[in-house]
């Protein structure tokens, strides 16, 4: 049971002046070290892309944009290949399960590694592994010898690379841009991810229709070259400083002890626990697009590979619009997070009942907007509530719930679609997401003072202090 904060401390909090209990939902989570709000003549476009003033982040951003476009191209090609080989909904769910299973198994320990090693170098290794997987899959399909078990093994290999790369990448952002621009960088990353979701599947649909899935796999392998080159070109002397563990002992901790330290912080810090509750439920039952969209296309809407590309791109376009809007802000708002989560659940239910391609595209566009409003705000809020020395481990828990829960949700989606129908399966998942948002709101209002008091961690050094060579 979380104890009450001292009344004297509570009275000192500026949020306590609000009489309306819902006003705390609108309280922003400011970036530590960020300047106080003031009237500025700086153009909105400059504010929207301000994180790109950092050269290291620019290299990362543009390289990842190309790489992620290829990854999304492979995502729909892989789904299309599985359905061509088996015509099985369960097989598609199994591929998704295997691709995300390594995240479930390894991501927490990957967070421990992320807090120990130089993050740029570690990301280079994981990107090289992901690139190799794409080329092997292209060769197998091109030779005509591909079998379902090949897809299973390579999907697991890609998941292994992602399991170790994702928490490291999440914790690496603040080293590239500093805490002042963290919200902007997270929003731009979301825009990058979803812009790639917009471009990649649309191109992939045409590539599959013209040269087949082998072309999509080959292009994905080539797309890793820019991000690897960008990482190699970074100036490590320009990385921003991060605060060391103030309670560090002279005796090194074991990996298990370090993992427990991170989990203990996440589950005993109300601001972090709120995010964990929301992401655990919505991540498990809502973020199964790699299974849901191919099933919608094939069994509900009756489209083809091009239609599947546009379905995926619609989500990406909405998310891109939302990300650019969020990027112009300097802080994260809890109301945005809750409204985004509730909108996501409602629109997922609307997708479940739609039987027409154009209507579904509109709903998916709006779903993308709500999705990014929730995810980007949750990500930023959690990072700002976490000390630097724990960020890799706490963000690994976030990735476990956000993506590592997909094996459960993806497999359940396939099984429910097989026995209950695709629309019914998606409708059930929408209802579960709504339950998750309601649970998060209940926790917030029952622990409002503690959530607000732990929303930010103290900053020991200026956000713009850099590591010297």
C-alpha distance (Angstrom), angle and dihedral (degrees) to the residues before:
residue distance angle dihedral
X1 . . .
X2 3.76 . .
X3 3.75 112.4 .
X4 3.79 124.2 -129.8
X5 3.79 116.6 -97.8
X6 3.83 115.5 -116.7
X7 3.79 112.6 -80.3
X8 3.81 91.3 -128.2
X9 3.83 89.6 56.4
X10 3.79 90.9 45.0
X11 3.79 91.7 53.1
X12 3.80 89.7 52.7
X13 3.76 93.1 57.6
X14 3.81 111.3 100.2
X15 3.80 91.4 -142.9
X16 3.80 90.7 63.4
X17 3.80 89.5 73.2
X18 3.80 90.2 74.0
X19 3.81 113.6 97.9
X20 3.78 95.3 -169.4
X21 3.85 107.5 80.5
X22 3.79 90.7 -148.1
X23 3.80 90.7 58.2
X24 3.81 89.7 80.8
X25 3.78 89.1 65.7
X26 3.78 88.3 66.5
X27 3.79 93.9 49.3
X28 3.75 108.4 117.9
X29 3.77 122.9 -129.7
X30 3.81 99.6 -133.2
X31 3.77 123.6 -149.1
X32 3.82 109.9 -108.0
X33 3.76 109.5 -106.9
X34 3.79 92.6 15.0
X35 3.82 116.0 141.7
X36 3.76 118.7 -103.7
X37 3.81 115.4 -95.7
X38 3.77 111.8 -86.7
X39 3.74 139.5 160.1
X40 3.79 107.5 -85.5
X41 3.75 133.6 -178.3
X42 3.81 91.1 -152.8
X43 3.80 109.8 127.2
X44 3.81 117.5 -103.9
X45 3.80 90.2 -124.5
X46 3.81 89.7 57.2
X47 3.81 90.1 52.1
X48 3.79 91.7 47.0
X49 3.81 94.3 56.4
X50 3.82 100.1 28.6
X51 3.84 94.7 123.7
X52 3.81 88.3 64.5
X53 3.81 89.8 70.8
X54 3.82 84.5 83.5
X55 3.82 108.6 85.7
X56 3.81 94.1 -150.8
X57 3.78 90.7 53.6
X58 3.81 91.7 47.4
X59 3.82 90.2 55.4
X60 3.77 90.6 48.1
X61 3.79 94.8 44.3
X62 3.80 99.1 51.7
X63 3.81 93.9 40.5
X64 3.79 91.7 51.0
X65 3.81 91.6 46.9
X66 3.80 90.5 61.6
X67 3.80 94.2 40.4
X68 3.80 94.5 49.3
X69 3.80 91.3 49.2
X70 3.79 87.6 58.3
X71 3.80 91.4 46.1
X72 3.80 91.6 54.2
X73 3.79 89.2 47.5
X74 3.80 88.8 55.2
X75 3.80 91.6 46.2
X76 3.78 94.4 64.1
X77 3.83 91.8 36.7
X78 3.79 90.5 54.5
X79 3.80 92.0 48.9
X80 3.80 90.7 47.2
X81 3.81 91.2 49.0
X82 3.81 92.7 51.7
X83 3.79 92.2 50.2
X84 3.82 90.1 47.6
X85 3.81 91.7 52.3
X86 3.82 99.1 41.4
X87 3.83 111.7 5.9
X88 3.83 83.6 -144.5
X89 3.79 125.9 139.8
X90 3.80 90.4 -160.2
X91 3.82 91.9 52.6
X92 3.80 89.7 54.6
X93 3.78 90.3 49.7
X94 3.82 89.5 48.6
X95 3.82 92.6 53.7
X96 3.79 89.8 51.5
X97 3.79 90.1 47.5
X98 3.82 91.9 51.8
X99 3.80 92.8 46.6
X100 3.79 92.2 54.3
X101 3.82 98.8 32.6
X102 3.85 93.8 86.8
X103 3.80 88.1 56.7
X104 3.79 89.0 54.6
X105 3.80 92.3 48.9
X106 3.80 104.3 36.4
X107 3.80 110.3 20.2
X108 3.83 96.2 91.7
X109 3.80 91.6 54.4
X110 3.80 88.4 43.4
X111 3.81 86.3 60.5
X112 3.81 89.5 56.3
X113 3.81 89.3 52.5
X114 3.81 90.9 47.1
X115 3.82 89.6 58.5
X116 3.82 91.2 49.9
X117 3.81 109.2 42.2
X118 3.84 137.2 53.7
X119 3.78 100.1 -85.1
X120 3.80 98.7 -148.1
X121 3.81 93.2 56.1
X122 3.78 92.5 47.3
X123 3.80 92.4 50.5
X124 3.82 88.8 52.7
X125 3.81 90.1 59.3
X126 3.80 94.2 49.0
X127 3.82 92.5 47.4
X128 3.81 90.9 52.3
X129 3.82 90.1 52.3
X130 3.82 92.0 50.0
X131 3.81 90.9 49.0
X132 3.82 91.5 51.8
X133 3.80 90.9 51.9
X134 3.80 91.8 54.3
X135 3.81 93.5 50.2
X136 3.82 92.8 48.6
X137 3.81 90.9 51.7
X138 3.82 90.7 49.0
X139 3.81 91.6 52.0
X140 3.81 92.8 48.6
X141 3.80 93.3 50.9
X142 3.82 93.0 42.5
X143 3.82 91.3 52.3
X144 3.80 92.1 49.5
X145 3.81 92.9 -124.2
X146 3.80 98.9 106.7
X147 3.80 115.9 131.0
X148 3.77 132.3 -177.4
X149 3.81 93.1 -103.2
X150 3.81 89.2 55.8
X151 3.80 89.1 57.4
X152 3.79 90.1 47.7
X153 3.81 93.6 52.1
X154 3.80 94.8 44.9
X155 3.79 92.2 46.1
X156 3.81 87.8 54.4
X157 3.83 89.7 48.7
X158 3.79 91.5 53.0
X159 3.79 89.1 48.1
X160 3.81 89.6 52.5
X161 3.80 91.1 54.9
X162 3.80 91.1 46.9
X163 3.81 92.8 47.7
X164 3.79 91.8 62.5
X165 3.80 97.5 33.2
X166 3.80 101.4 50.6
X167 3.83 102.7 62.6
X168 3.81 89.4 39.9
X169 3.80 90.6 51.6
X170 3.81 91.8 47.8
X171 3.81 91.9 52.4
X172 3.83 92.0 42.1
X173 3.81 94.7 63.4
X174 3.80 95.0 74.6
X175 3.82 90.4 51.9
X176 3.80 90.0 56.8
X177 3.82 99.7 44.8
X178 3.82 108.8 15.6
X179 3.79 126.2 -126.2
X180 3.78 95.2 -73.6
X181 3.80 92.1 66.4
X182 3.80 97.4 33.3
X183 3.81 96.2 107.0
X184 3.79 89.9 48.5
X185 3.81 93.1 48.6
X186 3.82 93.0 47.9
X187 3.81 90.1 50.8
X188 3.81 91.6 46.5
X189 3.81 89.8 48.6
X190 3.78 88.8 52.7
X191 3.79 89.6 48.5
X192 3.80 89.5 48.9
X193 3.79 92.0 49.3
X194 3.76 93.3 48.3
X195 3.78 94.6 39.1
X196 3.79 85.0 57.7
X197 3.80 88.0 48.5
X198 3.81 86.7 54.7
X199 3.81 96.7 47.1
X200 3.80 102.6 32.1
X201 3.82 101.1 55.3
X202 3.80 93.2 41.2
X203 3.80 90.4 54.2
X204 3.79 90.6 38.8
X205 3.77 92.4 55.1
X206 3.79 91.4 56.0
X207 3.81 92.6 42.3
X208 3.82 90.7 53.1
X209 3.80 91.1 47.0
X210 3.82 92.7 50.6
X211 3.82 110.0 31.9
X212 3.81 101.6 7.2
X213 3.80 134.3 -116.8
X214 3.80 92.3 -55.3
X215 3.81 90.2 70.9
X216 3.80 91.6 53.5
X217 3.81 92.1 51.6
X218 3.81 91.9 48.7
X219 3.80 93.5 49.3
X220 3.79 90.1 49.2
X221 3.80 90.8 55.4
X222 3.81 91.2 50.9
X223 3.82 91.1 47.9
X224 3.81 91.2 68.6
X225 3.82 91.7 67.3
X226 3.86 96.1 78.6
X227 3.81 95.0 50.0
X228 3.81 92.3 47.7
X229 3.81 90.1 48.1
X230 3.81 90.9 48.6
X231 3.81 92.4 52.2
X232 3.81 91.0 50.0
X233 3.83 91.4 50.3
X234 3.83 94.6 54.1
X235 3.81 120.1 117.0
X236 3.80 104.4 -128.6
X237 3.82 91.8 -165.0
X238 3.81 88.2 67.3
X239 3.81 96.1 58.9
X240 3.81 114.2 118.9
X241 3.78 118.9 -110.1
X242 3.79 120.6 -106.0
X243 3.79 125.0 -155.5
X244 3.79 118.7 -104.5
X245 3.79 122.6 -128.5
X246 3.84 104.9 -80.3
X247 3.81 90.3 -155.5
X248 3.80 96.9 46.2
X249 3.79 114.9 142.3
X250 3.77 127.7 -146.5
X251 3.81 89.9 -116.2
X252 3.83 112.4 80.5
X253 3.80 114.9 -119.6
X254 3.77 122.6 -126.5
X255 3.80 119.4 -113.9
X256 3.81 90.2 -107.7
X257 3.80 91.9 51.2
X258 3.81 91.6 48.9
X259 3.79 90.4 49.0
X260 3.79 91.0 51.1
X261 3.79 89.8 50.3
X262 3.79 91.4 55.7
X263 3.80 94.8 44.5
X264 3.80 91.7 46.4
X265 3.78 90.2 54.8
X266 3.81 93.4 47.5
X267 3.80 95.4 49.0
X268 3.80 96.1 41.8
X269 3.81 98.0 46.1
X270 3.82 109.1 81.4
X271 3.81 95.9 -152.6
X272 3.81 89.8 53.5
X273 3.79 94.7 41.2
X274 3.81 90.8 54.9
X275 3.81 89.8 59.0
X276 3.79 91.5 45.9
X277 3.81 92.1 54.3
X278 3.80 93.0 50.9
X279 3.80 97.1 42.8
X280 3.81 93.7 44.8
X281 3.80 93.4 61.6
X282 3.80 101.3 32.0
X283 3.80 92.0 42.4
X284 3.79 92.9 51.4
X285 3.78 99.5 45.6
X286 3.80 105.9 21.4
X287 3.80 108.9 41.0
X288 3.79 99.9 67.7
X289 3.79 98.4 112.9
X290 3.81 93.4 137.1
X291 3.81 88.7 63.7
X292 3.79 101.4 28.3
X293 3.81 101.2 51.8
X294 3.84 98.1 49.3
X295 3.82 88.9 48.4
X296 3.81 91.6 48.6
X297 3.78 90.8 49.2
X298 3.79 97.0 47.3
X299 3.80 104.1 35.1
X300 3.82 106.8 24.9
X301 3.81 108.8 26.6
X302 3.82 98.5 26.9
X303 3.80 95.0 -139.8
X304 3.80 130.3 141.5
X305 3.79 138.8 -127.4
X306 3.81 92.6 -63.7
X307 3.82 91.7 51.0
X308 3.81 89.4 49.3
X309 3.79 89.2 53.5
X310 3.79 91.2 53.1
X311 3.82 92.7 46.8
X312 3.79 90.4 55.3
X313 3.79 91.7 41.8
X314 3.83 91.3 53.2
X315 3.81 90.1 60.8
X316 3.79 89.2 47.1
X317 3.80 94.0 50.3
X318 3.79 92.5 51.5
X319 3.78 91.0 47.2
X320 3.80 91.3 49.1
X321 3.81 91.5 52.6
X322 3.80 90.4 49.4
X323 3.82 93.4 46.0
X324 3.82 93.5 52.7
X325 3.79 89.5 50.4
X326 3.81 92.0 50.4
X327 3.80 92.2 45.5
X328 3.81 91.2 66.5
X329 3.81 89.9 62.0
X330 3.79 124.8 87.0
X331 3.79 96.6 -153.2
X332 3.79 142.3 35.5
X333 3.81 121.3 -113.0
X334 3.79 125.3 -150.1
X335 3.80 90.5 -148.3
X336 3.81 89.2 58.7
X337 3.79 89.6 51.4
X338 3.80 94.6 50.6
X339 3.80 95.3 41.9
X340 3.80 89.5 48.6
X341 3.80 91.7 50.6
X342 3.79 93.6 47.3
X343 3.81 91.8 46.3
X344 3.79 90.2 49.8
X345 3.81 91.8 54.8
X346 3.83 92.8 46.3
X347 3.80 94.4 47.9
X348 3.80 92.8 45.6
X349 3.80 86.3 57.1
X350 3.81 89.6 50.0
X351 3.82 90.1 52.8
X352 3.81 88.3 52.4
X353 3.80 93.5 59.0
X354 3.82 98.2 39.5
X355 3.83 116.9 103.2
X356 3.82 98.7 177.0
X357 3.79 126.7 83.1
X358 3.81 97.7 -138.9
X359 3.81 93.4 47.3
X360 3.81 90.9 47.0
X361 3.81 90.1 51.0
X362 3.82 90.2 55.0
X363 3.80 92.0 48.8
X364 3.81 91.2 47.8
X365 3.81 90.5 50.4
X366 3.81 90.2 54.7
X367 3.80 90.0 42.1
X368 3.81 88.8 57.7
X369 3.81 90.6 53.0
X370 3.81 92.5 51.4
X371 3.79 92.6 42.5
X372 3.81 94.3 56.6
X373 3.80 93.6 41.8
X374 3.79 87.8 58.0
X375 3.80 100.7 38.0
X376 3.83 100.1 43.2
X377 3.80 92.6 46.7
X378 3.80 92.6 46.5
X379 3.80 91.2 48.9
X380 3.80 94.4 49.9
X381 3.80 93.8 44.0
X382 3.79 91.8 52.2
X383 3.81 93.9 47.3
X384 3.81 92.3 50.4
X385 3.80 90.6 49.1
X386 3.81 91.4 53.9
X387 3.84 127.9 80.2
X388 3.80 115.3 -120.9
X389 3.79 95.4 -112.4
X390 3.83 91.5 54.8
X391 3.80 99.3 40.2
X392 3.81 97.0 99.8
X393 3.80 92.7 51.0
X394 3.81 96.0 44.0
X395 3.80 91.8 46.2
X396 3.80 89.2 49.2
X397 3.81 87.3 59.8
X398 3.80 88.4 49.2
X399 3.81 90.1 52.1
X400 3.81 91.0 46.4
X401 3.79 90.3 57.2
X402 3.80 95.6 36.2
X403 3.82 99.6 45.6
X404 3.80 107.0 -1.7
X405 3.79 90.6 66.0
X406 3.82 89.7 59.8
X407 3.83 94.0 90.4
X408 3.79 87.2 63.7
X409 3.79 96.0 41.5
X410 3.81 94.6 39.0
X411 3.77 94.0 50.2
X412 3.81 92.3 44.7
X413 3.79 89.4 50.3
X414 3.80 90.7 54.6
X415 3.81 93.6 45.9
X416 3.82 94.5 45.9
X417 3.80 91.0 45.8
X418 3.81 90.0 51.2
X419 3.81 94.7 51.2
X420 3.82 105.2 24.4
X421 3.80 103.5 26.3
X422 3.78 131.6 -100.3
X423 3.81 97.4 -89.6
X424 3.80 93.4 48.7
X425 3.80 91.8 49.2
X426 3.81 92.3 52.4
X427 3.81 90.9 45.9
X428 3.80 91.5 54.3
X429 3.79 90.8 50.2
X430 3.82 90.7 50.1
X431 3.80 89.9 54.0
X432 3.81 91.2 50.3
X433 3.81 90.5 51.1
X434 3.81 89.2 53.1
X435 3.80 88.9 52.6
X436 3.80 88.5 52.5
X437 3.81 92.8 54.0
X438 3.81 90.9 47.7
X439 3.80 90.4 50.7
X440 3.80 90.8 50.7
X441 3.81 92.0 50.4
X442 3.80 90.8 49.2
X443 3.79 91.0 52.1
X444 3.80 92.1 46.9
X445 3.80 95.7 52.0
X446 3.80 92.6 44.1
X447 3.85 92.8 49.7
X448 3.81 99.7 27.0
X449 3.81 98.4 135.5
X450 3.80 93.8 47.0
X451 3.81 93.2 47.2
X452 3.79 91.1 52.1
X453 3.81 94.2 44.5
X454 3.82 92.3 53.3
X455 3.81 97.8 41.0
X456 3.82 93.4 106.1
X457 3.78 132.7 31.0
X458 3.80 120.5 -139.7
X459 3.75 116.1 -93.2
X460 3.78 113.2 -131.5
X461 3.82 96.7 -171.0
X462 3.79 134.0 24.5
X463 3.79 113.3 -79.3
X464 3.77 90.7 -125.2
X465 3.81 96.9 53.2
X466 3.79 108.8 121.6
X467 3.75 133.5 -151.6
X468 3.77 109.4 -105.0
X469 3.76 120.5 -133.7
